[in-house]
Amino acid sequence: MKRLVMISSRDAEFSLPVRHILRASGYNAHLATSREETLRMVRDDLADAVLLDGQLEAALELCEDLKRDEATRHVKIVALLKPSGAGRYADFLNAGIDEAFIRPVDPDTYVRAITRYVAPEETGSSSERGTKLNYGNVELDLTTRRVLHAGIPIRLAATEFELLHRFLRTPTAVVTRQDLIASAWPKGVFVDPRTVNVHVARLRRALLMATGLNLIRTVRGIGYALEQN
């Protein structure tokens, strides 16, 4: 069965082309034009992800509703924000979205983001399948896209997973923000360095809660690095 993506928007110029691209990429894609319709269709149709137009009325409340409900909190949310709404980026993150982009963005970018969360089929090169990276008791499995600490799962959003992957590839190196952007975001997308700071902070907090250790240090003026024990 094809994975289902719900497109939540009243903007036909945005939603119709994206629906076409999603369907051509192997997904089912349905349209919803309000908060209430999106909630109902996500629950009834068992959607895997929501592509959310940040200009939709009550978009922030919709995110909170989806993540508050036990039946829908697993649904991945990728949001598109207009430039004047960039200041609300943190609000949407706190509401539970998994990723956000600031307009204008190529529609293919949204689809690549969705693919990172709910791939229509098995992805990843054969050379990466079965690869596990370790740092102390933290293990990152590229096959299952899971992170474990002493065998206990650590829940990470896709961006934080890719950031941790980048750190673990060169665990003794200082990694610049531009390198992190290149590793964790689609090519051709502008990412403000402050956005990197937000996601690194989320990764650091998740690792701290799981391990009790502050595993990522800030290297002023350069980027970040793993703490060396």
KAKA-V871424 format. One record per residue. N is the residue number from 1. RES is the residue in three letters. SS is DSSP state (helix for helix, strand for strand, loop for the rest). PHI is phi in whole degrees, 0 to 359 (* if undefined). BURIAL is I if it has 16 or more other C-alpha atoms within 10 Angstrom, else O. Layout:
BEGIN
N | RES | SS | PHI | BURIAL
N | RES | SS | PHI | BURIAL
END
This chain:
BEGIN
1 | MET | loop | * | O
2 | LYS | loop | 290 | O
3 | ARG | loop | 289 | I
4 | LEU | strand | 255 | I
5 | VAL | strand | 245 | I
6 | MET | strand | 266 | I
7 | ILE | strand | 259 | I
8 | SER | strand | 252 | I
9 | SER | loop | 192 | I
10 | ARG | loop | 259 | I
11 | ASP | loop | 265 | O
12 | ALA | helix | 296 | O
13 | GLU | helix | 295 | O
14 | PHE | helix | 271 | O
15 | SER | helix | 285 | I
16 | LEU | helix | 293 | I
17 | PRO | helix | 297 | O
18 | VAL | helix | 293 | I
19 | ARG | helix | 300 | I
20 | HIS | helix | 298 | O
21 | ILE | helix | 294 | I
22 | LEU | helix | 298 | I
23 | ARG | helix | 295 | I
24 | ALA | helix | 291 | O
25 | SER | loop | 268 | O
26 | GLY | loop | 102 | O
27 | TYR | loop | 254 | I
28 | ASN | strand | 277 | I
29 | ALA | strand | 220 | I
30 | HIS | strand | 245 | I
31 | LEU | strand | 254 | I
32 | ALA | strand | 224 | I
33 | THR | loop | 244 | I
34 | SER | loop | 206 | I
35 | ARG | helix | 301 | I
36 | GLU | helix | 295 | O
37 | GLU | helix | 295 | O
38 | THR | helix | 298 | I
39 | LEU | helix | 301 | I
40 | ARG | helix | 296 | O
41 | MET | helix | 289 | O
42 | VAL | helix | 298 | I
43 | ARG | helix | 290 | O
44 | ASP | helix | 288 | O
45 | ASP | helix | 263 | O
46 | LEU | loop | 57 | I
47 | ALA | loop | 293 | I
48 | ASP | loop | 267 | I
49 | ALA | strand | 206 | I
50 | VAL | strand | 235 | I
51 | LEU | strand | 261 | I
52 | LEU | strand | 253 | I
53 | ASP | strand | 279 | I
54 | GLY | loop | 297 | I
55 | GLN | loop | 275 | I
56 | LEU | loop | 297 | I
57 | GLU | loop | 301 | O
58 | ALA | loop | 63 | O
59 | ALA | helix | 298 | I
60 | LEU | helix | 295 | I
61 | GLU | helix | 295 | O
62 | LEU | helix | 298 | I
63 | CYS | helix | 301 | I
64 | GLU | helix | 297 | I
65 | ASP | helix | 299 | I
66 | LEU | helix | 295 | I
67 | LYS | helix | 278 | I
68 | ARG | helix | 278 | O
69 | ASP | loop | 276 | O
70 | GLU | loop | 304 | O
71 | ALA | loop | 284 | O
72 | THR | loop | 234 | I
73 | ARG | loop | 294 | O
74 | HIS | loop | 284 | O
75 | VAL | loop | 293 | I
76 | LYS | strand | 278 | I
77 | ILE | strand | 238 | I
78 | VAL | strand | 247 | I
79 | ALA | strand | 248 | I
80 | LEU | strand | 245 | I
81 | LEU | strand | 248 | I
82 | LYS | loop | 284 | O
83 | PRO | helix | 306 | O
84 | SER | helix | 290 | O
85 | GLY | helix | 261 | O
86 | ALA | helix | 299 | I
87 | GLY | helix | 294 | O
88 | ARG | helix | 263 | O
89 | TYR | helix | 307 | I
90 | ALA | helix | 296 | O
91 | ASP | helix | 298 | O
92 | PHE | helix | 292 | I
93 | LEU | helix | 299 | I
94 | ASN | helix | 294 | O
95 | ALA | helix | 283 | I
96 | GLY | loop | 114 | I
97 | ILE | loop | 295 | I
98 | ASP | loop | 265 | I
99 | GLU | strand | 196 | I
100 | ALA | strand | 217 | I
101 | PHE | strand | 231 | I
102 | ILE | strand | 260 | I
103 | ARG | loop | 298 | O
104 | PRO | loop | 276 | O
105 | VAL | loop | 221 | O
106 | ASP | loop | 300 | O
107 | PRO | helix | 307 | O
108 | ASP | helix | 301 | O
109 | THR | helix | 296 | I
110 | TYR | helix | 297 | I
111 | VAL | helix | 295 | I
112 | ARG | helix | 297 | I
113 | ALA | helix | 295 | I
114 | ILE | helix | 301 | I
115 | THR | helix | 298 | I
116 | ARG | helix | 293 | O
117 | TYR | helix | 261 | I
118 | VAL | loop | 226 | I
119 | ALA | loop | 293 | I
120 | PRO | loop | 292 | I
121 | GLU | loop | 205 | O
122 | GLU | loop | 300 | O
123 | THR | loop | 239 | O
124 | GLY | loop | 104 | O
125 | SER | loop | 288 | O
126 | SER | loop | 298 | O
127 | SER | loop | 289 | O
128 | GLU | loop | 269 | O
129 | ARG | loop | 297 | O
130 | GLY | loop | 85 | O
131 | THR | loop | 281 | O
132 | LYS | strand | 234 | I
133 | LEU | strand | 243 | O
134 | ASN | strand | 233 | I
135 | TYR | strand | 216 | O
136 | GLY | loop | 63 | O
137 | ASN | loop | 267 | O
138 | VAL | strand | 265 | I
139 | GLU | strand | 237 | I
140 | LEU | strand | 248 | I
141 | ASP | strand | 252 | I
142 | LEU | loop | 287 | I
143 | THR | loop | 289 | I
144 | THR | loop | 268 | O
145 | ARG | loop | 55 | O
146 | ARG | strand | 240 | O
147 | VAL | strand | 239 | I
148 | LEU | strand | 236 | I
149 | HIS | strand | 238 | I
150 | ALA | loop | 52 | O
151 | GLY | loop | 86 | O
152 | ILE | strand | 259 | O
153 | PRO | strand | 296 | O
154 | ILE | strand | 249 | I
155 | ARG | loop | 279 | O
156 | LEU | loop | 232 | I
157 | ALA | loop | 290 | I
158 | ALA | helix | 299 | I
159 | THR | helix | 296 | I
160 | GLU | helix | 294 | I
161 | PHE | helix | 300 | I
162 | GLU | helix | 293 | I
163 | LEU | helix | 295 | I
164 | LEU | helix | 297 | I
165 | HIS | helix | 304 | I
166 | ARG | helix | 296 | I
167 | PHE | helix | 298 | I
168 | LEU | helix | 287 | I
169 | ARG | helix | 295 | O
170 | THR | loop | 225 | O
171 | PRO | loop | 294 | I
172 | THR | loop | 260 | O
173 | ALA | loop | 263 | O
174 | VAL | loop | 277 | I
175 | VAL | strand | 251 | I
176 | THR | strand | 286 | O
177 | ARG | helix | 297 | I
178 | GLN | helix | 295 | O
179 | ASP | helix | 293 | O
180 | LEU | helix | 296 | I
181 | ILE | helix | 299 | I
182 | ALA | helix | 296 | I
183 | SER | helix | 273 | I
184 | ALA | helix | 248 | I
185 | TRP | loop | 236 | I
186 | PRO | loop | 299 | O
187 | LYS | loop | 295 | O
188 | GLY | loop | 85 | O
189 | VAL | loop | 260 | I
190 | PHE | loop | 285 | O
191 | VAL | loop | 234 | I
192 | ASP | loop | 293 | O
193 | PRO | helix | 306 | O
194 | ARG | helix | 294 | O
195 | THR | helix | 294 | O
196 | VAL | helix | 300 | I
197 | ASN | helix | 302 | O
198 | VAL | helix | 297 | O
199 | HIS | helix | 287 | I
200 | VAL | helix | 295 | I
201 | ALA | helix | 298 | O
202 | ARG | helix | 294 | I
203 | LEU | helix | 295 | I
204 | ARG | helix | 301 | I
205 | ARG | helix | 294 | I
206 | ALA | helix | 296 | I
207 | LEU | helix | 291 | I
208 | LEU | helix | 296 | O
209 | MET | helix | 296 | O
210 | ALA | helix | 278 | I
211 | THR | helix | 253 | O
212 | GLY | loop | 80 | O
213 | LEU | loop | 237 | O
214 | ASN | loop | 272 | O
215 | LEU | loop | 270 | I
216 | ILE | strand | 239 | I
217 | ARG | strand | 249 | O
218 | THR | strand | 272 | O
219 | VAL | strand | 254 | O
220 | ARG | loop | 305 | O
221 | GLY | loop | 82 | O
222 | ILE | loop | 235 | O
223 | GLY | strand | 170 | I
224 | TYR | strand | 218 | I
225 | ALA | strand | 207 | I
226 | LEU | strand | 284 | I
227 | GLU | loop | 293 | O
228 | GLN | loop | 263 | O
229 | ASN | loop | 273 | O
END
